[in-house]
């Protein structure tokens, strides 16, 4: 498995493993499937590669420190990285903005957006500039 590690990024080893697993899935399946197919395949690859990930992990959403709802992130990896996956021919700015908004709503520092729908795998490492480490335990809800 190929890993993409860049030490200038926080959790680089973990995000590198996520990218490597995603590349393996894309190499085998190619593009053209529904998102759920890639989600299931990626879950299997995470298991094979011993990457700690929880699929469709429910996260609490707060507004001014009041819980206003929940949303399931595609994967919560290593209990620190939010992973959103897409199966689109092309990622648009709105998809990137959505993934960043989720990070802010969850109060997570690092996230990733991966698109399996393009001819070549597309991935973005995301950083939440509004991350508040004093509130980290409030956004995570165990199943």
C-alpha positions as CSV (number, residue, x, y, z in Angstrom):
1,X,0.0,0.0,0.0
2,X,1.3,3.4,-0.9
3,X,1.2,6.0,1.8
4,X,1.4,9.7,1.3
5,X,3.1,11.4,4.3
6,X,4.0,15.0,4.5
7,X,5.3,16.0,7.9
8,X,4.1,19.6,7.6
9,X,0.5,18.4,8.1
10,X,-0.8,17.5,11.5
11,X,-1.7,13.7,11.7
12,X,0.3,13.3,8.5
13,X,1.0,9.6,9.1
14,X,-2.8,8.9,9.6
15,X,-3.9,11.0,6.7
16,X,-1.2,9.4,4.6
17,X,-2.7,6.0,5.4
18,X,-6.2,7.2,4.5
19,X,-4.9,8.4,1.1
20,X,-3.0,5.2,0.6
21,X,-6.1,3.1,1.4
22,X,-8.2,5.3,-0.9
23,X,-5.7,4.9,-3.7
24,X,-5.9,1.1,-3.4
25,X,-9.7,1.2,-3.5
26,X,-9.6,3.5,-6.6
27,X,-7.0,1.4,-8.3
28,X,-9.2,-1.8,-7.9
29,X,-12.6,-0.3,-8.5
30,X,-11.9,2.7,-10.7
31,X,-14.5,5.4,-11.0
32,X,-18.2,5.2,-11.8
33,X,-19.8,3.5,-8.7
34,X,-22.1,5.0,-6.2
35,X,-20.6,6.6,-3.0
36,X,-21.8,3.7,-0.8
37,X,-19.8,1.2,-2.8
38,X,-16.6,3.2,-2.2
39,X,-17.5,3.6,1.4
40,X,-17.9,-0.1,1.9
41,X,-14.7,-0.9,0.0
42,X,-12.7,1.7,2.0
43,X,-14.0,0.3,5.2
44,X,-12.7,-3.1,4.2
45,X,-9.3,-1.6,3.2
46,X,-9.1,0.2,6.5
47,X,-9.6,-3.2,8.2
48,X,-6.9,-4.9,6.0
49,X,-4.4,-2.1,6.7
50,X,-5.3,-1.8,10.4
51,X,-6.4,1.8,10.2
52,X,-8.7,2.6,13.1
53,X,-11.9,4.0,11.5
54,X,-15.6,4.1,12.4
55,X,-18.0,4.3,9.4
56,X,-21.0,6.6,9.6
57,X,-20.0,7.9,13.0
58,X,-22.6,10.2,14.6
59,X,-21.3,13.6,15.5
60,X,-23.1,16.3,17.6
61,X,-23.6,19.7,16.1
62,X,-23.6,22.8,18.3
63,X,-24.7,26.3,17.9
64,X,-23.4,28.7,20.5
65,X,-22.6,25.8,22.7
66,X,-26.1,24.4,22.5
67,X,-26.7,21.0,20.8
68,X,-28.8,21.6,17.7
69,X,-28.6,18.2,16.0
70,X,-26.4,15.4,14.8
71,X,-24.9,14.3,11.5
72,X,-23.0,11.2,10.5
73,X,-19.6,11.7,9.1
74,X,-18.6,9.1,6.5
75,X,-15.7,8.0,8.6
76,X,-14.1,9.1,11.8
77,X,-10.5,8.0,11.6
78,X,-8.2,7.5,14.5
79,X,-10.7,9.5,16.7
80,X,-9.2,12.7,15.2
81,X,-9.8,13.0,11.5
82,X,-13.2,13.5,9.8
83,X,-13.4,11.9,6.4
84,X,-16.0,12.8,3.8
85,X,-16.1,10.8,0.6
86,X,-17.7,11.7,-2.7
87,X,-18.2,9.9,-6.0
88,X,-18.4,12.8,-8.4
89,X,-16.9,13.4,-11.8
90,X,-15.5,16.7,-10.5
91,X,-15.2,18.2,-7.0
92,X,-16.6,21.7,-6.8
93,X,-15.7,24.5,-4.4
94,X,-19.1,23.9,-2.7
95,X,-18.0,20.3,-1.7
96,X,-14.8,21.7,-0.1
97,X,-16.7,24.4,1.7
98,X,-19.2,21.8,3.0
99,X,-16.4,19.6,4.4
100,X,-14.8,22.6,6.1
101,X,-18.2,23.6,7.6
102,X,-18.6,20.1,9.0
103,X,-15.2,20.4,10.6
104,X,-16.2,23.6,12.2
105,X,-19.6,22.3,13.3
106,X,-17.9,19.2,14.8
107,X,-15.0,21.3,16.3
108,X,-12.5,18.9,14.7
109,X,-9.1,20.2,13.7
110,X,-8.3,18.0,10.7
111,X,-10.4,16.5,8.0
112,X,-10.2,15.0,4.6
113,X,-12.3,15.1,1.4
114,X,-11.8,12.3,-1.0
115,X,-13.4,11.9,-4.4
116,X,-13.6,8.5,-6.0
117,X,-15.7,9.6,-9.0
118,X,-12.9,11.2,-11.1
119,X,-10.6,9.3,-13.4
120,X,-7.8,9.9,-10.9
121,X,-8.4,9.9,-7.2
122,X,-8.8,13.4,-5.8
123,X,-8.1,14.2,-2.1
124,X,-7.8,17.3,0.0
125,X,-6.5,17.6,3.5
126,X,-8.5,20.1,5.5
127,X,-7.6,22.3,8.5
128,X,-10.3,23.9,10.7
129,X,-8.9,27.4,11.4
130,X,-11.7,27.9,14.0
131,X,-10.7,24.7,16.0
132,X,-11.1,25.2,19.7
133,X,-9.1,22.5,21.7
134,X,-10.9,23.4,24.9
135,X,-14.1,22.0,23.4
136,X,-12.9,18.8,21.8
137,X,-14.8,16.3,23.8
138,X,-18.2,17.9,23.3
139,X,-18.6,17.1,19.6
140,X,-17.9,13.4,19.6
141,X,-20.7,11.0,20.5
142,X,-20.1,7.3,20.8
143,X,-22.6,5.0,19.1
